């Protein structure tokens, strides 16, 4: 654990940043490159702890992975020639690694055991295990597979037609990855479309995936073809500086190469609804679309955040809650029960920590209610070992009167290793 005390005084934020690579795309680039036969290259890879844990897992399967700064080269014999691991596959704090690996390994020929850190040990796995078992997967674990450690014996699978009870890209992805090695056509139906990074990247690797009327169709036994993957900047990481630029006086921040995947860009809709001064330029239409985002200090208006937008911004809710403390009126965040099963119960964590800073905020069963604008003051904050709670506290320190101490900032390395360097890079003293 690394405690950090922050006291910025009067600052403005000025300058340009390139935020780290997208965590979701980085994870998948390693997994798909490892499943494919041959050489896959990755540009802009996120060197966060979660993604490095994914690399370590595949190295234990006999995949050669070379990391040079943010460029990664994957030399793989292909999934059918992986080695059975002699050690447990350790997934650290990464729910993405743990859940997607279940789908990858279920249809392989090997036996493996997976476990993670104390946080992963509490996170629900049956939401993935149950549909994989419907595909004939052999998965066992604590509480009948609800919790890690989990043991997987790879075997031939059968395709399923599955209707998602809750919007979850991790569950959808695990089923589709298992479907690659299943007999027949796997169909995943969603009432609300979740992140589609898996579908986009499967197409990059030469797999035929069709999406129509909220249903994803994938026929099994399609080999992946090694390719080049360009990872965009992570919009979830960019969110912290989008909010910082809006709430810190006299600020203007430009963020380059930010991923604007339409299943992930809900924060843009909310910022615009809250009257944040935001310009979107240099839009590209790559496999994962990107843009340059420029944000300026703004007079924000409260809004209601709920419904179909929630899956498109679920990871940004902690920092949006901070933004709402500086907006005029009462902001309501609802339909966000999924926050309770993240790295921590993020509803309770956000409300508890923002209250310490002087915010007017209350928890509800499925979200929170925040009234602003409210001046914030120094406090001793807990991160709960959750990177997004830790970063929320650090951005709050930019406008708080007095010192803000965060008990554990090491967890921020999970998704944004250069976070504090980037704050220092932008912060200009007004005194």
N, C-alpha and C positions, 0 to 999 in steps of 0.2 A: 504494500500500500504506500502511496505517495501523497502526503498532505501538501496542499498548496494554499498560501494566503495571497489574496489579490487585492490591490488597492490602486486603482487607476487615477483617482482624482478627476480633474476636468480634462477629458480627451475628446478628440474627434477621430473618426476613422476615414482615412483617405488612401486610395490606391487600388491596385489590381491583383487578383489572385488566380491561380489555377488550383482548384480543390483536388484532393486525392481521387483516384479512380473509384468507380462505382463498386460497392461491396458485392452486390448481387451478381453483377456481370463478371467480376473477378473470380468469385467462387465457381461460377458455371464454366468459365473459360478453362480452368484447370480440370474440372470433372469431364467436360466434353472432349478436351484435348487428350485426356488419359484414356477415354473410351475409344477414341479414333486410333487407327493404325497409322504410324508415320510421325511427321514433325509438324506440330502446331506452334505458332508464335503468337505471343500476346504483348500488346503495346499499351502502356498506361495502367498496369496492374497495381492494385492497392496493396501496399506493404503493411497492412494492419494485421494484428495477431490472429484474428479469425481466419483470414485468407491464407496466412502462413500455415495455420493448422491444417487447412485443406491440402496444401502441398505436402505436408509431412505424412498425411494419411495415404496419399497416392504413391509416395516414394516407398512406403512399406508394402505396396502391391507390385513393386518391381518397375515402376514408371520412372524414367530419368527426367528430372525437372531441374533446369538451370535458371537461376535468377540473377540478372544483371541490372541493378537499379530497378526501374519499373518495367523492364522488358524481361519476359519469361519465354523460355524455349522448352517445349514438352516433347520428349522422344518416347513414344509408347509402342509396345508390341500389340496394342489393341486389347479390349476387354476380355476376349477369349483366351488370351495368353498371359493374363496377370498371374502373379505368384500369390499363393495363399500366405497371408501375413503371419509371421511367427510371434508378433506382438499385438497387444490390444491397439485398436485405432483410437487415438485420443483426439476428440473434436473440440476441446477447450470450451469456450463460451459460445460457440457458434451453433445456433439452432438450424441455420441453413445447411451447414455441413452435415449435422446429425441426421436431419430429416431427408435431405436429398440423397445422402449416401445409402439410406435404407432402400430407396427405389433403385439406385444404381446396383447395389450388391444383390438385391433379391433375385434378379434374373441372371446373375453371373454363375460361375462354376465353383466358387470358393466359399469357404467358411470364414467368418470374421466376427469379432466382438468389438463393439463400440462403447465408449464411455466419454464423458466430458467433465467439466468442472462442477462445483457445488450448485451453480445456477442451472446448468443443463439437467442435473439430477432431479430438479423440481418441475421441469417443463413437460407438458403433456405430449406423449408420443403416440397414443392410441389413434389420434386423428389421422395419422399416417399409417400406422401398423394395421388398423382395421381394413381399410380398402386394399392394402397390399395383400392381406390374408385372403380377401375375396378373389385375388388373382392367383391364389395357391402358394403365396410366399410363406417360407418357414422362418418365422421371427419369434424369438422368445425373450422375455425380460422381466424386470420387477413388476409386480402387480399386473401380471398377464400382459406385459409389454407396454404398460403405461409410462414407465420410467426407465432410464438408463441404469445400469449397463444393459445393452441389447445384443443378443447373439443372432446372427443371420447365416443360414445355410442356403447358398444360392441353388436355384433349380429352375427348370423350365416353367414358365408362367402362362396363364390364360388371360386374354383380354377381358376387360369389363366395361360396362356402361354405367358410369358413376355420377350421381348428382351431388354436388358439394353442399354440405349443410351450412358451412360458413365460408366466406371468401378467404382463401388462403393460397398464396402462390407457392408456398412450401409443400402443401399437400398436393396441389395440382401437379407441381413439378415432379414430386416423388412418383406419382402414378404414371405420368408420361414417360419418365425414365425407365420405370419397370416395363411399361408398354413396349419399349424398344426391343425387349427380349421376351415378348409374349406372343402366343399364337392368336391371330385375329386382329381386329381393329379396336383399340382402346378409345373410349369416348369419355371426356370429362365435361360435365355440364355445370355452368355457373349462373346463378341469378344476377350476381354482381361480378363483373369481370375483375379478376385480381391481376397482379403484375404479370406481364407476358414475356419476361426476359428469356424464359426457357423456350417458348415457341419460336421466338426470333432467332435464338442462337442455334436451335436444332436445324432451322432452315439454312443458316450459315454453314453448318456442317453437312449439308446435303440431304437432310431428312425431309420427307414430304409430310408437312403438318397443315391441316386445314382448320379454319375457324369460321363458324357460321352460327348466327343466332345464339351466341353465348355457349356454344359447344365446341370443344377441341377434339379433332379426330386424328389418330396416329395409328398406322398399321405397323405391326411388329416385324422384326427381323430385317430392319433397314440398317446397313452399316454406316457409321459416321466417317466422313472424309476429312482428314486433317486440313487445317486452314489457318488464316491469320485473323486474329480478333483485336479490334481496337476498342479499348475500354473508355467510355466517357467519364467525365467528372461526376461524382456522386451528388445528386440533388439533395439527398438527405444530409450530407455534410455541408453543402452550399446553404442549406436552410438557416444554419446558425448565423452565417454572415449576412444573409438577406434580412434577417430580423435585426441583427446588430446595426446594419446600415440604416434601418428605418427608425430605430429607437434612440440611437446615440446622436446628440445634437451636432449639426454642422458636418454631417458625414456624407460621403459618396463612395461606394465600393463597386468595382466591376469584377465579375466572376466569369472566367472564360471556359469554354468547352464543357458546359454543364449539361448532363444528360436530361433531355426533355421527353422521355418516353411517355406517351399519353396515358399509360396506366400508373404513372408515378408522379404526374405533375399537378396533383391536386393543390399543393401549396401555392402555385401560381394563381389559381382561381381564388383562393382565400385571400392572398395578399391584395389582389385587385379588388375584391369585395370590400376589404378593409381600407381602401383608398391609399395603399402604399404606392409611392412614386417608384415605378418599376419599368424599365425599358428592356425589351427583348430584341436582340439583333443577331446577325451572323447565323441564322438558322440553317442547319444542315439536315439532310435526309439520309443519313447512313443507316446501317442495320439498327443502330440505336441513335435516334436523332439528338442533336446537341444545339446549344445556342449560347450566346454571351448575354449575361444578365447584369444590368446596372441598377443599383438601388440607392435612393437618397433619403435623408431624414424626412419623415412624413408626419402629418396629423392623421392618426388612424381612427377609424370608426368601428365600433363593435359589429359583430355579425353572428350568424348561427352556422355552425359547422356540424354537418350530420348527413346521414343517408348515403347515397352512392359515392360521395367524395371520400368517405373515410378510408376505404382500402387504398386509395390513391395518395394518402398522406399519413398513414398510421404512425410511421416513425417520426414524423415532424410534429406531432401533437405536443410533446413537451415544450419545444421552442415556440410554437404558436401560442401556447398558454402564457408564456412570458410576454410575447407581443401583445396579447389581450390585456395584460395588466397596464399597458400604456395607451390603450385605445379608449375613445370616449364612448361610454355606454356599457351595456352588459353583453358579453359574449357567452354563448352557450355552445358547448361541445357535447354531442350526444351520439348514440349508436356506436360507441367505441369500447365495448366490453372486451374486445381483443387485447386492449392495453393491459388487462389484468394478468395475462399469461406471457408477457414479454420477459426481458431479462429480470425484471422485478414487476410488481404491481404498479404500473406507471401512473395510474389514476391517483392512487394514494401517495406515491412518491412525489409527483408533481405538486399536488395540493399541499402536502406537508412542508416541502422545502420552500415553495413560494410564499406560504404563510409566514415562515421564519423571516423572510425579507420584507414583510409588511404588506403583501398583496391581499386584496379582497377576493377570496376564492373559496369555493366549497365543492366537495366531491358529490357526485350523484352516482346512481347505480351503473350508468353507462357513459360517464364522462365528467364534466365539471362546469361550473358557472363562475365567470370571472367578471368583476366590475372594475372599471378604470376611468380615467388614468389615476394611478396610485404611485407616489414616490416610494422608492425602495431604499432600504438601509442595510448596513452590514449585518452579517450573521454567520454562525457556524453551520455549514451545510453538509449533508450526507449525500454521497453519489449512489449508494446501494450497490457499488460495483457495476453500475449501468452507465455505459459511455454517454448515452444521450442525456441522462440526468446530470452527470458531471459537466457536460458542455453547456447545458442550460444554465447551471449555476455560474459558470465562468462568464457567459455573455451577460447575465444579470449583474455581475460585478462591475461591468463597464458603466452602468448607470446608477449603481447603489452608492449611497452616502456612507462612507466608512469601509472597513475591511470585510471582505468575504473570504472565509476559510472553507475549503472543500476537503473532506476527510480522505478521499481516495481519488486521485486524478489519473493513476496508472491505467485504469480501465479505458480511458479515452483512446489509448493506443489501439484498441480493438478496431476502430474505424477511421481514426484521424490522428496518426502519429505526429503530424506537424502542426497540430491545432494551436498550441500556445505560441509557436514561432510565427504563425500567420497573424495572430492577434497583435503581437509586438511589431510585426511588419507594417500593419495598418495604423496602429495607434499613434496619434500625434498629440503631444501635450499642448494644452491651451494656456498653461500657467507661465 
